[in-house]
Amino acid sequence: MNIIYINNDGERVDRELEHLQAEQTIAASSEATFDAHTKPELFALLHKAVDQGVTPVLFDNKVDIISERVKQLGIKAYSEQNETPVLPLSAYALFFTSGTTGVPTGAIKSRENIQGELDALQEIFAPEAFERVIVTVPFIHIYGFLSGLMLPKRLGCEVLLKEEYYPQELTTLHEGRKTLVVTSPVYIKALLRLNREQELGNVVFLSSTGLLGEEEVARFEKQYNTRLLQLFGSTETGGVAIKRGTYPHWEPLKGVLVGKNHESRLVVDSPFLSTHLFEESVTLMKRPYTTTDIIDLDGKTFKLLGRVNEIIKVSGKRISIVELENLIENELGAAEVLIGIKKENGRLKD
């Protein structure tokens, strides 16, 4: 698989993945942490890790609480040897929720979780016969790992990475090839702000980590003569459903069963559900899994109506309202705090 990397000076490097040499080799350990590496280095290292049977532990090392959680597990850096396994033997990868507030949860995925979800994604995207995948999202989260790292390998596509992306570059980096852009709502909203029409009939955009309104999707598809798909899921559940353009319903991925409980909260039973969760300790994850999303079922599809008010997403990161209220009360001495949410569609970030 070919990887194209462009740095901020515009220098471009084209290499076959197997020839992309890393500065350090992966130890023959059962677990290895990956955090502060540039995109091409991490891309190559993760492929090597998976190929060599190493369980990658992926996290943002700028979030201190997650770094501490990794230390609690006793997992060493990828260049060091772990004397004994500290994760279940079935662990194929470990991802963390954002950890911006509260205690982040670690979601442990098995090989079957990852391969099964890749099968489902491949079924959706293989018929498109993409030649190139442009990736704007980080590989340390499950969306970037699956859709930006593992899926292109499955599809036999070259991957284009850039040190930093300016939104307008996403309209030219396809270079006329049939291209999939793996991105997030922030980039979609930024492209809408350019307020110019462009022909991108050869490009399909995949967005996740946050939801786009139907009006935004309609404007985007018309403005760029393109197609936009949204992938819905979470670190714990893996991919759940896909939404095509302005079609109002979410279609569950192949193998995913959805329902709702008495509060109309989404209940997911899926082969992609994490095998274990790392909260206070590593425990088996309950199946089926009830999310904080409120839905309206319509046969095998569903509409997302909102979220239970204790959890919101801001630019793809989950924030606990209760945690924020407690923090303000404890740190600022407020007697009682109630946080209300106001969505401004004109802002790039939700």
LINJOWO-V490957 format. One record per residue. RES is the residue in one small letter. D_LAST is the distance of its C-alpha to the last C-alpha in Angstrom with 1 decimal. Layout:
BEGIN
RES:D_LAST  RES:D_LAST
END
This chain:
BEGIN
m:35.2  n:34.5  i:31.7  i:30.9  y:29.3  i:28.6  n:28.3  n:27.0  d:30.6  g:30.5  e:33.0  r:32.9  v:34.4  d:35.4  r:36.7  e:37.6  l:35.7  e:39.0  h:40.1  l:37.0  q:38.5  a:36.7  e:38.1  q:38.5  t:39.5  i:38.2  a:40.5  a:42.1  s:40.1  s:38.4  e:35.1  a:33.5  t:30.4  f:28.2  d:25.8  a:26.1  h:27.4  t:26.6  k:25.4  p:28.9  e:30.6  l:28.3  f:28.4  a:32.2  l:32.5  l:30.4  h:32.5  k:35.6  a:34.6  v:34.0  d:37.3  q:39.2  g:38.1  v:36.1  t:33.3  p:30.3  v:28.2  l:24.8  f:22.5  d:20.8  n:23.7  k:21.6  v:20.6  d:24.0  i:23.8  i:23.5  s:26.3  e:28.4  r:27.9  v:29.1  k:32.1  q:32.8  l:33.3  g:35.7  i:34.3  k:35.5  a:34.2  y:34.7  s:37.8  e:39.5  q:41.4  n:40.4  e:43.7  t:42.6  p:39.7  v:37.2  l:35.1  p:36.5  l:38.7  s:36.5  a:33.4  y:32.3  a:29.1  l:27.0  f:23.2  f:21.2  t:18.0  s:15.8  g:17.8  t:15.4  t:16.9  g:20.0  v:22.3  p:20.9  t:22.5  g:24.4  a:24.8  i:28.1  k:28.6  s:32.1  r:33.4  e:33.5  n:29.7  i:28.9  q:31.6  g:31.0  e:27.3  l:28.4  d:31.1  a:28.5  l:26.3  q:29.5  e:30.7  i:27.6  f:27.6  a:31.3  p:32.5  e:30.4  a:32.8  f:30.2  e:31.9  r:29.0  v:25.6  i:23.2  v:20.9  t:17.9  v:16.7  p:18.7  f:21.6  i:21.3  h:19.0  i:20.4  y:18.4  g:19.6  f:23.0  l:23.7  s:22.3  g:22.6  l:25.8  m:27.9  l:27.3  p:28.5  k:31.6  r:32.2  l:31.8  g:34.0  c:31.6  e:31.4  v:28.2  l:26.9  l:25.0  k:24.2  e:23.9  e:20.9  y:19.5  y:18.9  p:17.0  q:20.2  e:22.2  l:20.8  t:22.8  t:26.1  l:26.3  h:27.3  e:30.6  g:31.6  r:31.4  k:30.0  t:26.7  l:23.8  v:20.6  v:18.8  t:15.2  s:11.5  p:8.7  v:8.3  y:12.0  i:12.1  k:10.0  a:12.2  l:15.2  l:14.6  r:14.8  l:18.2  n:19.5  r:22.5  e:24.1  q:25.3  e:27.2  l:25.6  g:27.6  n:28.4  v:24.9  v:22.7  f:19.0  l:17.8  s:14.1  s:13.0  t:10.9  g:8.2  l:9.0  l:9.4  g:11.1  e:14.8  e:15.0  e:12.8  v:15.0  a:18.1  r:17.6  f:17.0  e:20.0  k:22.1  q:21.3  y:22.2  n:24.6  t:23.0  r:21.8  l:18.4  l:18.4  q:15.8  l:16.9  f:16.1  g:17.4  s:17.3  t:19.3  e:21.8  t:22.3  g:21.9  g:21.1  v:21.4  a:20.9  i:20.2  k:19.0  r:20.8  g:19.5  t:19.2  y:21.4  p:20.0  h:21.3  w:20.5  e:23.7  p:24.5  l:25.6  k:29.4  g:30.7  v:27.7  l:28.6  v:26.1  g:27.0  k:25.8  n:27.4  h:28.6  e:25.1  s:23.8  r:21.9  l:21.8  v:24.8  v:25.2  d:28.5  s:28.4  p:30.4  f:27.2  l:26.7  s:27.2  t:30.8  h:30.2  l:27.6  f:28.1  e:27.2  e:30.2  s:32.3  v:32.3  t:32.7  l:32.8  m:29.7  k:30.3  r:30.5  p:29.1  y:25.7  t:23.8  t:20.0  t:17.6  d:16.6  i:18.4  i:20.1  d:22.8  l:25.4  d:27.2  g:30.0  k:28.7  t:25.3  f:22.5  k:19.6  l:16.4  l:16.3  g:13.7  r:13.9  v:16.5  n:15.3  e:16.3  i:13.6  i:9.8  k:7.6  v:5.3  s:5.5  g:8.3  k:10.0  r:11.4  i:11.9  s:14.9  i:14.9  v:18.7  e:18.9  l:17.0  e:19.3  n:22.3  l:21.6  i:21.4  e:24.5  n:26.4  e:25.6  l:25.6  g:28.1  a:26.3  a:28.3  e:25.5  v:21.7  l:19.5  i:15.7  g:14.0  i:10.4  k:9.4  k:6.7  e:7.2  n:7.6  g:9.2  r:6.7  l:6.6  k:3.8  d:0.0
END
